[in-house]
Amino acid sequence: MKRVFLIDADYHWADRFASSTCSSEEIVVAGIAQDYETAVEAIKERNPSIILVDQSADDDRGIVVLEKIAKEFFYIPVVFTTHRKNDATLWRK
């Protein structure tokens, strides 16, 4: 079973995404955080299989959050997302 942890400034969007995408026997949500500090504590407790970091996290400092998370949790795959389609090749609606 894959355990996904989401870091996104928009908690309600992340919760809706988690409910519609990550509720199966194969994928479950390990947690949702809006900023780096909250995420670190939760990740240590919940041990996710993968971490999704959105550009909006921590007051639009998602890239900084990504760098810190990837360094601290180097053994967990991290994916960077953005809702701004012009910012990166990976974006969400």
Phi, psi and omega per residue, in radians:
M1 nan 2.313 3.085
K2 -1.561 2.333 3.124
R3 -1.956 1.999 -3.061
V4 -1.766 2.339 3.055
F5 -2.015 2.248 -3.097
L6 -1.872 2.352 3.014
I7 -2.132 1.936 -3.025
D8 -2.668 2.408 -3.130
A9 -1.139 -0.512 -3.114
D10 -1.657 1.573 -3.076
Y11 -1.018 -0.717 -3.091
H12 -1.140 -0.707 3.081
W13 -1.108 -0.818 -3.127
A14 -1.047 -0.697 3.118
D15 -1.137 -0.768 3.093
R16 -1.108 -0.764 3.105
F17 -1.032 -0.814 -3.133
A18 -1.076 -0.756 -3.122
S19 -1.126 -0.672 -3.076
S20 -1.526 -0.438 -3.029
T21 -1.887 -0.596 -2.959
C22 -1.960 0.494 3.110
S23 -2.012 1.451 3.081
S24 -2.588 3.141 3.104
E25 -1.298 -0.292 -3.099
E26 -1.693 -0.511 -3.094
I27 -2.327 2.233 3.060
V28 -2.309 2.731 3.115
V29 -1.530 2.155 3.106
A30 -1.470 -0.387 3.119
G31 2.902 2.944 3.115
I32 -2.367 2.342 3.058
A33 -2.387 2.731 3.141
Q34 -1.832 -0.220 -3.107
D35 -2.527 2.950 -3.055
Y36 -1.074 -0.883 -3.056
E37 -1.039 -0.815 3.123
T38 -1.112 -0.707 -3.127
A39 -1.100 -0.778 -3.095
V40 -1.015 -0.841 -3.133
E41 -1.087 -0.767 -3.112
A42 -1.188 -0.685 3.135
I43 -1.108 -0.718 3.111
K44 -1.072 -0.672 -3.116
E45 -1.341 -0.648 -2.938
R46 -1.791 -0.200 3.038
N47 0.837 1.157 -3.131
P48 -1.279 2.837 3.084
S49 -1.504 -0.479 -3.116
I50 -2.641 2.618 -3.134
I51 -2.148 2.262 3.039
L52 -1.861 2.123 3.133
V53 -1.986 2.134 3.101
D54 -1.619 2.614 3.129
Q55 -0.994 -0.497 -3.094
S56 -1.313 -0.252 -3.054
A57 -1.004 2.544 3.060
D58 0.957 0.936 3.124
D59 1.011 0.900 3.106
D60 1.155 0.453 3.068
R61 -1.943 0.668 -3.079
G62 -1.036 -0.605 -3.135
I63 -1.159 -0.624 3.078
V64 -1.184 -0.744 3.089
V65 -1.054 -0.789 3.120
L66 -0.973 -0.854 -3.114
E67 -1.066 -0.765 -3.128
K68 -1.182 -0.779 -3.134
I69 -1.112 -0.794 -3.124
A70 -1.095 -0.605 3.126
K71 -1.281 -0.805 -3.089
E72 -1.252 -0.664 -3.106
F73 -2.001 0.952 -3.052
F74 -1.037 -0.350 -3.102
Y75 -1.546 -0.049 3.113
I76 -1.958 2.243 3.077
P77 -1.069 2.416 -3.131
V78 -2.184 2.344 3.115
V79 -2.069 2.340 3.113
F80 -1.749 2.283 3.113
T81 -2.173 2.845 3.053
T82 -2.620 2.592 3.099
H83 -1.607 -0.086 3.122
R84 -1.666 1.868 -3.001
K85 -1.129 -0.314 3.120
N86 -1.536 -0.167 -3.107
D87 -1.387 -0.572 -3.043
A88 -2.750 2.970 3.128
T89 -1.351 -0.298 3.093
L90 -1.871 2.084 3.137
W91 -2.535 2.813 -3.126
R92 -2.023 2.769 3.044
K93 -1.756 nan nan
